[in-house]
Amino acid sequence: MAPEGRISIGPIGVVRSAFSELAGMPLQSIAAREVEGTVEILPALAPGLRDLEGFSHIHLLTWLHRAPRDGTLELVPFLDEEPRGVFATRSPSRPNPIGSPSSRCSQSRARACASPGSTCSTGRPCST
């Protein structure tokens, strides 16, 4: 069945983190509590950061730009033995590789929001 239409979104900025390679990058933020990432907002969108200081978390969507795009719809998840449908897993290899990390915003600067516990690879496009 073909989709009824297309959805088009664009990035609001990029993630900067200590992880430039997938190797060694934690699977979950609990393993990266001491790692701070930064979301760098595009200059034209910087006014959207106004009043963010009043919130502890932000809703962040990221494009999993390094995820495999092999069309796999069933896989054996990490620490599992049974094949599962990709939508029942946290696998980044999916038709629309969109991530939604829990993002705590510790401080907001002119064009950036610092996010402790980052498990995003650097250069990852993001949206909210």
Backbone atoms as SQL, in Angstrom:
CREATE TABLE atoms (id INTEGER PRIMARY KEY, chain TEXT, resi INTEGER, resn TEXT, atom TEXT, x REAL, y REAL, z REAL);
INSERT INTO atoms VALUES
  (1, 'A', 1, 'MET', 'N', 0.849, -1.168, 0.000),
  (2, 'A', 1, 'MET', 'CA', 0.000, 0.000, 0.000),
  (3, 'A', 1, 'MET', 'C', 0.896, 1.232, 0.000),
  (4, 'A', 2, 'ALA', 'N', 0.664, 2.123, -0.912),
  (5, 'A', 2, 'ALA', 'CA', 1.462, 3.346, -1.012),
  (6, 'A', 2, 'ALA', 'C', 0.965, 4.391, -0.025),
  (7, 'A', 3, 'PRO', 'N', 1.894, 5.179, 0.549),
  (8, 'A', 3, 'PRO', 'CA', 1.468, 6.244, 1.463),
  (9, 'A', 3, 'PRO', 'C', 0.643, 7.290, 0.725),
  (10, 'A', 4, 'GLU', 'N', -0.245, 7.937, 1.442),
  (11, 'A', 4, 'GLU', 'CA', -1.131, 8.948, 0.863),
  (12, 'A', 4, 'GLU', 'C', -0.404, 10.218, 0.473),
  (13, 'A', 5, 'GLY', 'N', 0.672, 10.510, 1.130),
  (14, 'A', 5, 'GLY', 'CA', 1.404, 11.740, 0.849),
  (15, 'A', 5, 'GLY', 'C', 2.781, 11.690, 1.447),
  (16, 'A', 6, 'ARG', 'N', 3.473, 12.783, 1.324),
  (17, 'A', 6, 'ARG', 'CA', 4.819, 12.865, 1.862),
  (18, 'A', 6, 'ARG', 'C', 4.845, 13.856, 3.015),
  (19, 'A', 7, 'ILE', 'N', 5.715, 13.607, 3.945),
  (20, 'A', 7, 'ILE', 'CA', 5.949, 14.510, 5.056),
  (21, 'A', 7, 'ILE', 'C', 7.327, 15.123, 4.833),
  (22, 'A', 8, 'SER', 'N', 7.411, 16.410, 4.965),
  (23, 'A', 8, 'SER', 'CA', 8.686, 17.076, 4.753),
  (24, 'A', 8, 'SER', 'C', 9.028, 17.925, 5.972),
  (25, 'A', 9, 'ILE', 'N', 10.173, 17.648, 6.564),
  (26, 'A', 9, 'ILE', 'CA', 10.664, 18.457, 7.675),
  (27, 'A', 9, 'ILE', 'C', 12.119, 18.798, 7.390),
  (28, 'A', 10, 'GLY', 'N', 12.603, 19.801, 8.056),
  (29, 'A', 10, 'GLY', 'CA', 14.002, 20.174, 7.906),
  (30, 'A', 10, 'GLY', 'C', 14.644, 20.301, 9.274),
  (31, 'A', 11, 'PRO', 'N', 15.951, 20.239, 9.321),
  (32, 'A', 11, 'PRO', 'CA', 16.635, 20.337, 10.607),
  (33, 'A', 11, 'PRO', 'C', 16.554, 21.753, 11.174),
  (34, 'A', 12, 'ILE', 'N', 16.551, 21.831, 12.506),
  (35, 'A', 12, 'ILE', 'CA', 16.634, 23.124, 13.183),
  (36, 'A', 12, 'ILE', 'C', 18.070, 23.371, 13.639),
  (37, 'A', 13, 'GLY', 'N', 18.901, 22.347, 13.526),
  (38, 'A', 13, 'GLY', 'CA', 20.288, 22.458, 13.936),
  (39, 'A', 13, 'GLY', 'C', 20.960, 21.107, 13.915),
  (40, 'A', 14, 'VAL', 'N', 22.062, 21.005, 14.620),
  (41, 'A', 14, 'VAL', 'CA', 22.806, 19.746, 14.694),
  (42, 'A', 14, 'VAL', 'C', 23.224, 19.476, 16.129),
  (43, 'A', 15, 'VAL', 'N', 23.461, 18.216, 16.414),
  (44, 'A', 15, 'VAL', 'CA', 23.947, 17.790, 17.719),
  (45, 'A', 15, 'VAL', 'C', 25.471, 17.753, 17.660),
  (46, 'A', 16, 'ARG', 'N', 26.108, 18.230, 18.708),
  (47, 'A', 16, 'ARG', 'CA', 27.564, 18.108, 18.869),
  (48, 'A', 16, 'ARG', 'C', 27.802, 17.296, 20.130),
  (49, 'A', 17, 'SER', 'N', 28.602, 16.256, 20.027),
  (50, 'A', 17, 'SER', 'CA', 28.869, 15.404, 21.189),
  (51, 'A', 17, 'SER', 'C', 30.285, 14.859, 21.113),
  (52, 'A', 18, 'ALA', 'N', 30.644, 14.093, 22.116),
  (53, 'A', 18, 'ALA', 'CA', 31.968, 13.475, 22.172),
  (54, 'A', 18, 'ALA', 'C', 32.073, 12.272, 21.242),
  (55, 'A', 19, 'PHE', 'N', 30.961, 11.846, 20.660),
  (56, 'A', 19, 'PHE', 'CA', 30.946, 10.621, 19.865),
  (57, 'A', 19, 'PHE', 'C', 30.980, 10.933, 18.373),
  (58, 'A', 20, 'SER', 'N', 32.146, 10.708, 17.766),
  (59, 'A', 20, 'SER', 'CA', 32.256, 10.926, 16.324),
  (60, 'A', 20, 'SER', 'C', 32.093, 9.621, 15.549),
  (61, 'A', 21, 'GLU', 'N', 32.162, 8.500, 16.243),
  (62, 'A', 21, 'GLU', 'CA', 32.004, 7.176, 15.644),
  (63, 'A', 21, 'GLU', 'C', 30.937, 6.406, 16.410),
  (64, 'A', 22, 'LEU', 'N', 30.277, 5.474, 15.742),
  (65, 'A', 22, 'LEU', 'CA', 29.282, 4.637, 16.413),
  (66, 'A', 22, 'LEU', 'C', 29.938, 3.695, 17.414),
  (67, 'A', 23, 'ALA', 'N', 31.149, 3.242, 17.111),
  (68, 'A', 23, 'ALA', 'CA', 31.866, 2.351, 18.022),
  (69, 'A', 23, 'ALA', 'C', 32.141, 3.086, 19.328),
  (70, 'A', 24, 'GLY', 'N', 31.750, 2.480, 20.436),
  (71, 'A', 24, 'GLY', 'CA', 31.969, 3.081, 21.738),
  (72, 'A', 24, 'GLY', 'C', 30.866, 4.013, 22.204),
  (73, 'A', 25, 'MET', 'N', 29.890, 4.285, 21.354),
  (74, 'A', 25, 'MET', 'CA', 28.790, 5.157, 21.735),
  (75, 'A', 25, 'MET', 'C', 27.784, 4.350, 22.552),
  (76, 'A', 26, 'PRO', 'N', 27.399, 4.820, 23.745),
  (77, 'A', 26, 'PRO', 'CA', 26.449, 4.068, 24.572),
  (78, 'A', 26, 'PRO', 'C', 25.093, 3.905, 23.886),
  (79, 'A', 27, 'LEU', 'N', 24.419, 2.799, 24.178),
  (80, 'A', 27, 'LEU', 'CA', 23.098, 2.555, 23.608),
  (81, 'A', 27, 'LEU', 'C', 22.022, 3.371, 24.312),
  (82, 'A', 28, 'GLN', 'N', 22.232, 3.687, 25.593),
  (83, 'A', 28, 'GLN', 'CA', 21.244, 4.435, 26.364),
  (84, 'A', 28, 'GLN', 'C', 21.936, 5.533, 27.163),
  (85, 'A', 29, 'SER', 'N', 21.195, 6.589, 27.437),
  (86, 'A', 29, 'SER', 'CA', 21.778, 7.743, 28.112),
  (87, 'A', 29, 'SER', 'C', 22.230, 7.443, 29.540),
  (88, 'A', 30, 'ILE', 'N', 21.687, 6.411, 30.164),
  (89, 'A', 30, 'ILE', 'CA', 22.112, 6.083, 31.532),
  (90, 'A', 30, 'ILE', 'C', 23.603, 5.738, 31.566),
  (91, 'A', 31, 'ALA', 'N', 24.133, 5.262, 30.458),
  (92, 'A', 31, 'ALA', 'CA', 25.554, 4.928, 30.375),
  (93, 'A', 31, 'ALA', 'C', 26.409, 6.130, 29.971),
  (94, 'A', 32, 'ALA', 'N', 25.783, 7.292, 29.800),
  (95, 'A', 32, 'ALA', 'CA', 26.518, 8.482, 29.361),
  (96, 'A', 32, 'ALA', 'C', 26.179, 9.695, 30.220),
  (97, 'A', 33, 'ARG', 'N', 25.901, 9.467, 31.484),
  (98, 'A', 33, 'ARG', 'CA', 25.478, 10.572, 32.363),
  (99, 'A', 33, 'ARG', 'C', 26.484, 11.710, 32.433),
  (100, 'A', 34, 'GLU', 'N', 27.756, 11.396, 32.311),
  (101, 'A', 34, 'GLU', 'CA', 28.797, 12.419, 32.424),
  (102, 'A', 34, 'GLU', 'C', 29.119, 13.076, 31.086),
  (103, 'A', 35, 'VAL', 'N', 28.532, 12.607, 30.014),
  (104, 'A', 35, 'VAL', 'CA', 28.814, 13.142, 28.686),
  (105, 'A', 35, 'VAL', 'C', 27.826, 14.256, 28.368),
  (106, 'A', 36, 'GLU', 'N', 28.358, 15.403, 27.973),
  (107, 'A', 36, 'GLU', 'CA', 27.464, 16.506, 27.617),
  (108, 'A', 36, 'GLU', 'C', 27.497, 16.718, 26.115),
  (109, 'A', 37, 'GLY', 'N', 26.318, 16.802, 25.537),
  (110, 'A', 37, 'GLY', 'CA', 26.182, 17.136, 24.136),
  (111, 'A', 37, 'GLY', 'C', 25.565, 18.517, 24.028),
  (112, 'A', 38, 'THR', 'N', 25.643, 19.100, 22.865),
  (113, 'A', 38, 'THR', 'CA', 25.064, 20.412, 22.625),
  (114, 'A', 38, 'THR', 'C', 24.232, 20.360, 21.359),
  (115, 'A', 39, 'VAL', 'N', 23.079, 20.970, 21.409),
  (116, 'A', 39, 'VAL', 'CA', 22.255, 21.126, 20.221),
  (117, 'A', 39, 'VAL', 'C', 22.503, 22.542, 19.718),
  (118, 'A', 40, 'GLU', 'N', 23.114, 22.658, 18.542),
  (119, 'A', 40, 'GLU', 'CA', 23.389, 23.964, 17.952),
  (120, 'A', 40, 'GLU', 'C', 22.254, 24.317, 16.998),
  (121, 'A', 41, 'ILE', 'N', 21.550, 25.357, 17.329),
  (122, 'A', 41, 'ILE', 'CA', 20.389, 25.788, 16.556),
  (123, 'A', 41, 'ILE', 'C', 20.834, 26.674, 15.389),
  (124, 'A', 42, 'LEU', 'N', 20.167, 26.548, 14.259),
  (125, 'A', 42, 'LEU', 'CA', 20.455, 27.423, 13.121),
  (126, 'A', 42, 'LEU', 'C', 20.215, 28.877, 13.520),
  (127, 'A', 43, 'PRO', 'N', 21.044, 29.807, 13.045),
  (128, 'A', 43, 'PRO', 'CA', 20.917, 31.214, 13.447),
  (129, 'A', 43, 'PRO', 'C', 19.507, 31.783, 13.279),
  (130, 'A', 44, 'ALA', 'N', 18.848, 31.478, 12.196),
  (131, 'A', 44, 'ALA', 'CA', 17.513, 32.028, 11.944),
  (132, 'A', 44, 'ALA', 'C', 16.471, 31.538, 12.953),
  (133, 'A', 45, 'LEU', 'N', 16.750, 30.412, 13.614),
  (134, 'A', 45, 'LEU', 'CA', 15.797, 29.830, 14.556),
  (135, 'A', 45, 'LEU', 'C', 16.170, 30.082, 16.014),
  (136, 'A', 46, 'ALA', 'N', 17.283, 30.750, 16.258),
  (137, 'A', 46, 'ALA', 'CA', 17.750, 31.006, 17.625),
  (138, 'A', 46, 'ALA', 'C', 16.715, 31.703, 18.503),
  (139, 'A', 47, 'PRO', 'N', 15.881, 32.637, 17.982),
  (140, 'A', 47, 'PRO', 'CA', 14.867, 33.236, 18.852),
  (141, 'A', 47, 'PRO', 'C', 13.906, 32.213, 19.468),
  (142, 'A', 48, 'GLY', 'N', 13.796, 31.034, 18.882),
  (143, 'A', 48, 'GLY', 'CA', 12.938, 29.987, 19.427),
  (144, 'A', 48, 'GLY', 'C', 13.434, 29.421, 20.750),
  (145, 'A', 49, 'LEU', 'N', 14.675, 29.715, 21.125),
  (146, 'A', 49, 'LEU', 'CA', 15.225, 29.255, 22.402),
  (147, 'A', 49, 'LEU', 'C', 14.787, 30.140, 23.569),
  (148, 'A', 50, 'ARG', 'N', 14.172, 31.253, 23.258),
  (149, 'A', 50, 'ARG', 'CA', 13.770, 32.191, 24.313),
  (150, 'A', 50, 'ARG', 'C', 12.862, 31.498, 25.332),
  (151, 'A', 51, 'ASP', 'N', 13.116, 31.744, 26.591),
  (152, 'A', 51, 'ASP', 'CA', 12.342, 31.232, 27.731),
  (153, 'A', 51, 'ASP', 'C', 12.512, 29.733, 27.968),
  (154, 'A', 52, 'LEU', 'N', 13.459, 29.104, 27.309),
  (155, 'A', 52, 'LEU', 'CA', 13.698, 27.675, 27.502),
  (156, 'A', 52, 'LEU', 'C', 14.245, 27.383, 28.903),
  (157, 'A', 53, 'GLU', 'N', 14.835, 28.374, 29.546),
  (158, 'A', 53, 'GLU', 'CA', 15.414, 28.172, 30.875),
  (159, 'A', 53, 'GLU', 'C', 14.386, 27.697, 31.896),
  (160, 'A', 54, 'GLY', 'N', 13.118, 27.932, 31.660),
  (161, 'A', 54, 'GLY', 'CA', 12.081, 27.529, 32.605),
  (162, 'A', 54, 'GLY', 'C', 11.704, 26.058, 32.526),
  (163, 'A', 55, 'PHE', 'N', 12.350, 25.308, 31.650),
  (164, 'A', 55, 'PHE', 'CA', 12.010, 23.899, 31.454),
  (165, 'A', 55, 'PHE', 'C', 13.217, 23.014, 31.716),
  (166, 'A', 56, 'SER', 'N', 12.974, 21.826, 32.240),
  (167, 'A', 56, 'SER', 'CA', 14.077, 20.908, 32.516),
  (168, 'A', 56, 'SER', 'C', 14.420, 20.035, 31.307),
  (169, 'A', 57, 'HIS', 'N', 13.441, 19.751, 30.451),
  (170, 'A', 57, 'HIS', 'CA', 13.654, 18.878, 29.303),
  (171, 'A', 57, 'HIS', 'C', 13.070, 19.511, 28.042),
  (172, 'A', 58, 'ILE', 'N', 13.592, 19.069, 26.909),
  (173, 'A', 58, 'ILE', 'CA', 13.031, 19.482, 25.623),
  (174, 'A', 58, 'ILE', 'C', 12.680, 18.230, 24.831),
  (175, 'A', 59, 'HIS', 'N', 11.716, 18.349, 23.958),
  (176, 'A', 59, 'HIS', 'CA', 11.384, 17.262, 23.036),
  (177, 'A', 59, 'HIS', 'C', 12.278, 17.437, 21.820),
  (178, 'A', 60, 'LEU', 'N', 13.118, 16.464, 21.590),
  (179, 'A', 60, 'LEU', 'CA', 14.090, 16.548, 20.511),
  (180, 'A', 60, 'LEU', 'C', 13.908, 15.350, 19.588),
  (181, 'A', 61, 'LEU', 'N', 13.849, 15.604, 18.305),
  (182, 'A', 61, 'LEU', 'CA', 13.828, 14.536, 17.314),
  (183, 'A', 61, 'LEU', 'C', 15.144, 14.594, 16.567),
  (184, 'A', 62, 'THR', 'N', 15.765, 13.443, 16.383),
  (185, 'A', 62, 'THR', 'CA', 17.032, 13.411, 15.657),
  (186, 'A', 62, 'THR', 'C', 16.927, 12.474, 14.468),
  (187, 'A', 63, 'TRP', 'N', 17.656, 12.798, 13.431),
  (188, 'A', 63, 'TRP', 'CA', 17.734, 11.942, 12.253),
  (189, 'A', 63, 'TRP', 'C', 18.931, 11.033, 12.465),
  (190, 'A', 64, 'LEU', 'N', 18.698, 9.743, 12.495),
  (191, 'A', 64, 'LEU', 'CA', 19.760, 8.767, 12.755),
  (192, 'A', 64, 'LEU', 'C', 20.580, 8.593, 11.472),
  (193, 'A', 65, 'HIS', 'N', 21.404, 9.592, 11.201),
  (194, 'A', 65, 'HIS', 'CA', 22.082, 9.719, 9.916),
  (195, 'A', 65, 'HIS', 'C', 23.119, 8.637, 9.621),
  (196, 'A', 66, 'ARG', 'N', 23.491, 7.883, 10.597),
  (197, 'A', 66, 'ARG', 'CA', 24.457, 6.800, 10.361),
  (198, 'A', 66, 'ARG', 'C', 23.826, 5.418, 10.438),
  (199, 'A', 67, 'ALA', 'N', 22.527, 5.359, 10.606),
  (200, 'A', 67, 'ALA', 'CA', 21.837, 4.063, 10.699),
  (201, 'A', 67, 'ALA', 'C', 21.805, 3.389, 9.329),
  (202, 'A', 68, 'PRO', 'N', 21.932, 2.063, 9.303),
  (203, 'A', 68, 'PRO', 'CA', 21.841, 1.339, 8.038),
  (204, 'A', 68, 'PRO', 'C', 20.455, 1.511, 7.402),
  (205, 'A', 69, 'ARG', 'N', 20.412, 1.602, 6.116),
  (206, 'A', 69, 'ARG', 'CA', 19.145, 1.737, 5.385),
  (207, 'A', 69, 'ARG', 'C', 18.996, 0.530, 4.443),
  (208, 'A', 70, 'ASP', 'N', 18.959, -0.663, 5.045),
  (209, 'A', 70, 'ASP', 'CA', 18.929, -1.873, 4.229),
  (210, 'A', 70, 'ASP', 'C', 17.527, -2.440, 4.029),
  (211, 'A', 71, 'GLY', 'N', 16.511, -1.777, 4.560),
  (212, 'A', 71, 'GLY', 'CA', 15.136, -2.226, 4.371),
  (213, 'A', 71, 'GLY', 'C', 14.705, -3.358, 5.283),
  (214, 'A', 72, 'THR', 'N', 15.551, -3.728, 6.239),
  (215, 'A', 72, 'THR', 'CA', 15.222, -4.809, 7.157),
  (216, 'A', 72, 'THR', 'C', 14.007, -4.448, 8.006),
  (217, 'A', 73, 'LEU', 'N', 12.999, -5.310, 7.999),
  (218, 'A', 73, 'LEU', 'CA', 11.807, -5.084, 8.812),
  (219, 'A', 73, 'LEU', 'C', 11.700, -6.048, 9.977),
  (220, 'A', 74, 'GLU', 'N', 12.561, -7.069, 9.998),
  (221, 'A', 74, 'GLU', 'CA', 12.630, -8.000, 11.114),
  (222, 'A', 74, 'GLU', 'C', 14.095, -8.190, 11.471),
  (223, 'A', 75, 'LEU', 'N', 14.376, -8.250, 12.776),
  (224, 'A', 75, 'LEU', 'CA', 15.753, -8.402, 13.228),
  (225, 'A', 75, 'LEU', 'C', 15.774, -8.999, 14.621),
  (226, 'A', 76, 'VAL', 'N', 16.947, -9.444, 15.032),
  (227, 'A', 76, 'VAL', 'CA', 17.134, -9.945, 16.389),
  (228, 'A', 76, 'VAL', 'C', 17.746, -8.799, 17.186),
  (229, 'A', 77, 'PRO', 'N', 17.004, -8.219, 18.136),
  (230, 'A', 77, 'PRO', 'CA', 17.511, -7.086, 18.904),
  (231, 'A', 77, 'PRO', 'C', 18.694, -7.455, 19.795),
  (232, 'A', 78, 'PHE', 'N', 19.447, -6.455, 20.174),
  (233, 'A', 78, 'PHE', 'CA', 20.555, -6.590, 21.107),
  (234, 'A', 78, 'PHE', 'C', 20.043, -7.229, 22.395),
  (235, 'A', 79, 'LEU', 'N', 20.771, -8.193, 22.917),
  (236, 'A', 79, 'LEU', 'CA', 20.441, -8.935, 24.138),
  (237, 'A', 79, 'LEU', 'C', 19.124, -9.708, 24.034),
  (238, 'A', 80, 'ASP', 'N', 18.752, -10.111, 22.836),
  (239, 'A', 80, 'ASP', 'CA', 17.545, -10.905, 22.610),
  (240, 'A', 80, 'ASP', 'C', 17.929, -12.084, 21.730),
  (241, 'A', 81, 'GLU', 'N', 17.065, -13.071, 21.647),
  (242, 'A', 81, 'GLU', 'CA', 17.340, -14.229, 20.804),
  (243, 'A', 81, 'GLU', 'C', 16.267, -14.454, 19.759),
  (244, 'A', 82, 'GLU', 'N', 15.142, -13.754, 19.898),
  (245, 'A', 82, 'GLU', 'CA', 14.017, -13.939, 18.996),
  (246, 'A', 82, 'GLU', 'C', 13.955, -12.816, 17.961),
  (247, 'A', 83, 'PRO', 'N', 13.664, -13.167, 16.715),
  (248, 'A', 83, 'PRO', 'CA', 13.446, -12.113, 15.718),
  (249, 'A', 83, 'PRO', 'C', 12.208, -11.289, 16.078),
  (250, 'A', 84, 'ARG', 'N', 12.277, -10.004, 15.865),
  (251, 'A', 84, 'ARG', 'CA', 11.175, -9.085, 16.171),
  (252, 'A', 84, 'ARG', 'C', 10.950, -8.158, 14.979),
  (253, 'A', 85, 'GLY', 'N', 9.739, -7.641, 14.879),
  (254, 'A', 85, 'GLY', 'CA', 9.471, -6.607, 13.892),
  (255, 'A', 85, 'GLY', 'C', 10.192, -5.336, 14.310),
  (256, 'A', 86, 'VAL', 'N', 10.769, -4.623, 13.370),
  (257, 'A', 86, 'VAL', 'CA', 11.589, -3.454, 13.685),
  (258, 'A', 86, 'VAL', 'C', 10.834, -2.415, 14.511),
  (259, 'A', 87, 'PHE', 'N', 9.503, -2.307, 14.345),
  (260, 'A', 87, 'PHE', 'CA', 8.735, -1.313, 15.099),
  (261, 'A', 87, 'PHE', 'C', 8.557, -1.707, 16.563),
  (262, 'A', 88, 'ALA', 'N', 8.880, -2.961, 16.896),
  (263, 'A', 88, 'ALA', 'CA', 8.800, -3.423, 18.281),
  (264, 'A', 88, 'ALA', 'C', 10.173, -3.361, 18.955),
  (265, 'A', 89, 'THR', 'N', 11.121, -2.689, 18.322),
  (266, 'A', 89, 'THR', 'CA', 12.476, -2.602, 18.855),
  (267, 'A', 89, 'THR', 'C', 12.929, -1.146, 18.926),
  (268, 'A', 90, 'ARG', 'N', 14.113, -0.964, 19.491),
  (269, 'A', 90, 'ARG', 'CA', 14.729, 0.362, 19.526),
  (270, 'A', 90, 'ARG', 'C', 15.792, 0.476, 18.437),
  (271, 'A', 91, 'SER', 'N', 15.777, -0.407, 17.481),
  (272, 'A', 91, 'SER', 'CA', 16.780, -0.407, 16.427),
  (273, 'A', 91, 'SER', 'C', 16.721, 0.878, 15.606),
  (274, 'A', 92, 'PRO', 'N', 17.881, 1.465, 15.297),
  (275, 'A', 92, 'PRO', 'CA', 17.896, 2.647, 14.443),
  (276, 'A', 92, 'PRO', 'C', 17.682, 2.314, 12.966),
  (277, 'A', 93, 'SER', 'N', 17.802, 1.040, 12.616),
  (278, 'A', 93, 'SER', 'CA', 17.609, 0.620, 11.229),
  (279, 'A', 93, 'SER', 'C', 16.119, 0.437, 10.981),
  (280, 'A', 94, 'ARG', 'N', 15.472, 1.494, 10.509),
  (281, 'A', 94, 'ARG', 'CA', 14.027, 1.489, 10.301),
  (282, 'A', 94, 'ARG', 'C', 13.688, 2.346, 9.094),
  (283, 'A', 95, 'PRO', 'N', 12.481, 2.225, 8.567),
  (284, 'A', 95, 'PRO', 'CA', 12.124, 2.996, 7.366),
  (285, 'A', 95, 'PRO', 'C', 12.320, 4.508, 7.521),
  (286, 'A', 96, 'ASN', 'N', 11.976, 5.061, 8.659),
  (287, 'A', 96, 'ASN', 'CA', 12.214, 6.472, 8.955),
  (288, 'A', 96, 'ASN', 'C', 13.101, 6.520, 10.188),
  (289, 'A', 97, 'PRO', 'N', 14.412, 6.644, 10.002),
  (290, 'A', 97, 'PRO', 'CA', 15.329, 6.561, 11.139),
  (291, 'A', 97, 'PRO', 'C', 15.321, 7.830, 11.994),
  (292, 'A', 98, 'ILE', 'N', 14.248, 7.967, 12.761),
  (293, 'A', 98, 'ILE', 'CA', 14.085, 9.135, 13.623),
  (294, 'A', 98, 'ILE', 'C', 14.283, 8.694, 15.067),
  (295, 'A', 99, 'GLY', 'N', 15.136, 9.406, 15.790),
  (296, 'A', 99, 'GLY', 'CA', 15.361, 9.146, 17.199),
  (297, 'A', 99, 'GLY', 'C', 14.647, 10.192, 18.036),
  (298, 'A', 100, 'SER', 'N', 14.300, 9.833, 19.258),
  (299, 'A', 100, 'SER', 'CA', 13.686, 10.805, 20.168),
  (300, 'A', 100, 'SER', 'C', 14.322, 10.640, 21.548),
  (301, 'A', 101, 'PRO', 'N', 15.583, 11.066, 21.659),
  (302, 'A', 101, 'PRO', 'CA', 16.268, 10.909, 22.945),
  (303, 'A', 101, 'PRO', 'C', 15.643, 11.784, 24.025),
  (304, 'A', 102, 'SER', 'N', 15.656, 11.298, 25.243),
  (305, 'A', 102, 'SER', 'CA', 15.234, 12.110, 26.370),
  (306, 'A', 102, 'SER', 'C', 16.311, 13.171, 26.553),
  (307, 'A', 103, 'SER', 'N', 15.949, 14.431, 26.411),
  (308, 'A', 103, 'SER', 'CA', 16.945, 15.492, 26.400),
  (309, 'A', 103, 'SER', 'C', 16.707, 16.495, 27.513),
  (310, 'A', 104, 'ARG', 'N', 17.599, 16.469, 28.483),
  (311, 'A', 104, 'ARG', 'CA', 17.539, 17.440, 29.562),
  (312, 'A', 104, 'ARG', 'C', 18.325, 18.659, 29.121),
  (313, 'A', 105, 'CYS', 'N', 17.752, 19.807, 29.244),
  (314, 'A', 105, 'CYS', 'CA', 18.414, 21.036, 28.830),
  (315, 'A', 105, 'CYS', 'C', 18.954, 21.735, 30.066),
  (316, 'A', 106, 'SER', 'N', 20.272, 21.645, 30.272),
  (317, 'A', 106, 'SER', 'CA', 20.861, 22.203, 31.484),
  (318, 'A', 106, 'SER', 'C', 21.084, 23.699, 31.397),
  (319, 'A', 107, 'GLN', 'N', 21.295, 24.198, 30.200),
  (320, 'A', 107, 'GLN', 'CA', 21.436, 25.640, 30.026),
  (321, 'A', 107, 'GLN', 'C', 21.222, 25.999, 28.573),
  (322, 'A', 108, 'SER', 'N', 20.721, 27.180, 28.359),
  (323, 'A', 108, 'SER', 'CA', 20.463, 27.663, 27.012),
  (324, 'A', 108, 'SER', 'C', 21.333, 28.885, 26.773),
  (325, 'A', 109, 'ARG', 'N', 22.051, 28.860, 25.660),
  (326, 'A', 109, 'ARG', 'CA', 22.879, 29.998, 25.297),
  (327, 'A', 109, 'ARG', 'C', 22.321, 30.597, 24.015),
  (328, 'A', 110, 'ALA', 'N', 23.007, 31.544, 23.460),
  (329, 'A', 110, 'ALA', 'CA', 22.511, 32.280, 22.295),
  (330, 'A', 110, 'ALA', 'C', 21.981, 31.373, 21.188),
  (331, 'A', 111, 'ARG', 'N', 22.713, 30.311, 20.842),
  (332, 'A', 111, 'ARG', 'CA', 22.263, 29.435, 19.762),
  (333, 'A', 111, 'ARG', 'C', 22.386, 27.969, 20.115),
  (334, 'A', 112, 'ALA', 'N', 22.434, 27.632, 21.403),
  (335, 'A', 112, 'ALA', 'CA', 22.662, 26.237, 21.764),
  (336, 'A', 112, 'ALA', 'C', 21.966, 25.881, 23.060),
  (337, 'A', 113, 'CYS', 'N', 21.721, 24.592, 23.200),
  (338, 'A', 113, 'CYS', 'CA', 21.155, 24.051, 24.437),
  (339, 'A', 113, 'CYS', 'C', 22.041, 22.885, 24.844),
  (340, 'A', 114, 'ALA', 'N', 22.645, 22.962, 26.029),
  (341, 'A', 114, 'ALA', 'CA', 23.496, 21.885, 26.523),
  (342, 'A', 114, 'ALA', 'C', 22.619, 20.761, 27.032),
  (343, 'A', 115, 'SER', 'N', 22.985, 19.531, 26.695),
  (344, 'A', 115, 'SER', 'CA', 22.168, 18.379, 27.040),
  (345, 'A', 115, 'SER', 'C', 23.025, 17.281, 27.667),
  (346, 'A', 116, 'PRO', 'N', 23.042, 17.172, 29.000),
  (347, 'A', 116, 'PRO', 'CA', 23.811, 16.110, 29.651),
  (348, 'A', 116, 'PRO', 'C', 23.259, 14.722, 29.312),
  (349, 'A', 117, 'GLY', 'N', 24.123, 13.718, 29.335),
  (350, 'A', 117, 'GLY', 'CA', 23.697, 12.347, 29.060),
  (351, 'A', 117, 'GLY', 'C', 23.457, 12.095, 27.590),
  (352, 'A', 118, 'SER', 'N', 24.189, 12.781, 26.731),
  (353, 'A', 118, 'SER', 'CA', 23.981, 12.650, 25.287),
  (354, 'A', 118, 'SER', 'C', 24.528, 11.335, 24.759),
  (355, 'A', 119, 'THR', 'N', 23.697, 10.623, 24.003),
  (356, 'A', 119, 'THR', 'CA', 24.154, 9.421, 23.314),
  (357, 'A', 119, 'THR', 'C', 24.048, 9.610, 21.810),
  (358, 'A', 120, 'CYS', 'N', 23.964, 10.843, 21.364),
  (359, 'A', 120, 'CYS', 'CA', 23.868, 11.143, 19.940),
  (360, 'A', 120, 'CYS', 'C', 25.259, 11.291, 19.344),
  (361, 'A', 121, 'SER', 'N', 25.427, 10.837, 18.124),
  (362, 'A', 121, 'SER', 'CA', 26.703, 11.042, 17.461),
  (363, 'A', 121, 'SER', 'C', 26.774, 12.477, 16.957),
  (364, 'A', 122, 'THR', 'N', 27.958, 13.015, 16.937),
  (365, 'A', 122, 'THR', 'CA', 28.133, 14.400, 16.539),
  (366, 'A', 122, 'THR', 'C', 27.735, 14.595, 15.073),
  (367, 'A', 123, 'GLY', 'N', 27.164, 15.734, 14.768),
  (368, 'A', 123, 'GLY', 'CA', 26.721, 16.044, 13.414),
  (369, 'A', 123, 'GLY', 'C', 25.319, 15.575, 13.099),
  (370, 'A', 124, 'ARG', 'N', 24.647, 14.925, 14.041),
  (371, 'A', 124, 'ARG', 'CA', 23.299, 14.408, 13.799),
  (372, 'A', 124, 'ARG', 'C', 22.328, 15.556, 13.648),
  (373, 'A', 125, 'PRO', 'N', 21.595, 15.607, 12.530),
  (374, 'A', 125, 'PRO', 'CA', 20.561, 16.650, 12.379),
  (375, 'A', 125, 'PRO', 'C', 19.443, 16.459, 13.395),
  (376, 'A', 126, 'CYS', 'N', 18.846, 17.566, 13.836),
  (377, 'A', 126, 'CYS', 'CA', 17.802, 17.456, 14.836),
  (378, 'A', 126, 'CYS', 'C', 16.668, 18.420, 14.543),
  (379, 'A', 127, 'SER', 'N', 15.515, 18.137, 15.127),
  (380, 'A', 127, 'SER', 'CA', 14.334, 18.980, 15.024),
  (381, 'A', 127, 'SER', 'C', 13.583, 18.878, 16.339),
  (382, 'A', 128, 'THR', 'N', 12.619, 19.768, 16.552),
  (383, 'A', 128, 'THR', 'CA', 11.786, 19.664, 17.744),
  (384, 'A', 128, 'THR', 'C', 10.336, 19.683, 17.344);
